[in-house]
Amino acid sequence: PFRLDSPNQTIKVERAKFTQKGSTYVPSKKQSLKKKAVAKLAAEQNLGWDEDANGRITGGKKGLCIVVVKNLFTLKEIHGLTPEQEDQFLGLVETDLRSSIDANKPLEKLTFFSHHPDGVAILKFAQASAASQTVDQLNGAEFRKGRKLHAQFWDGVTNYTATKSEQEEIEMERRHEEFGSWLENQELPEEFRLHVES
């Protein structure tokens, strides 16, 4: 800790100097390392020839096993449902989705994000080859009520839970309008009123 034990001590303060280290400017990397790794694995997985159980992709290296499927449902279908009704609805969607996936592909986990505006579910497979086949099978496929699904590998970064629902945004807008109307209808005290001198 800094202490002034004697009255003769002085403190010197100067402005910080920001300088470049080295002789050349090195810009920061634009693409994250996670995204690069996912892109590299996807390229290797698409070009791989040995996708059996002991193959380079599924055995020797960890392949891409997580698939994101969008457009499974809409927020309008879920809005107004009780938690029990929502669970029943998502159970029906899950049954339809599982029947769309080949039974020979071992699915480890299925997670729905019921408040995401894109109607998202994440599928985790035991084998990368099963995930790759599922992306090929589901991408552009027709689903409930004629919807076209969008399937892709998870980028390892996107958080599908962190979104505001459409209803929350509408409610916030309504509250702002209500507050603005309330403010405009208030009577200002004399000391806060605008006085124009001529």
Salt bridges, closest charged atoms under 4 A:
GLU14 OE1 - LYS12 NZ 3.85
GLU44 OE1 - LYS61 NZ 3.08
ASP50 OD1 - ARG56 NE 3.87
GLU77 OE2 - LYS145 NZ 3.17
GLU77 OE1 - ARG147 NH2 2.76
GLU94 OE2 - ARG98 NE 2.99
ASP96 OD2 - ARG144 NH1 2.96
GLU108 OE1 - LYS124 NZ 3.96
ASP118 OD2 - HIS116 ND1 3.99
GLU171 OE2 - ARG174 NH2 2.49
GLU178 OE2 - ARG174 NH1 2.55
GLU187 OE2 - ARG193 NH2 2.82
GLU190 OE1 - ARG193 NH1 3.43
GLU190 OE2 - HIS195 NE2 3.31
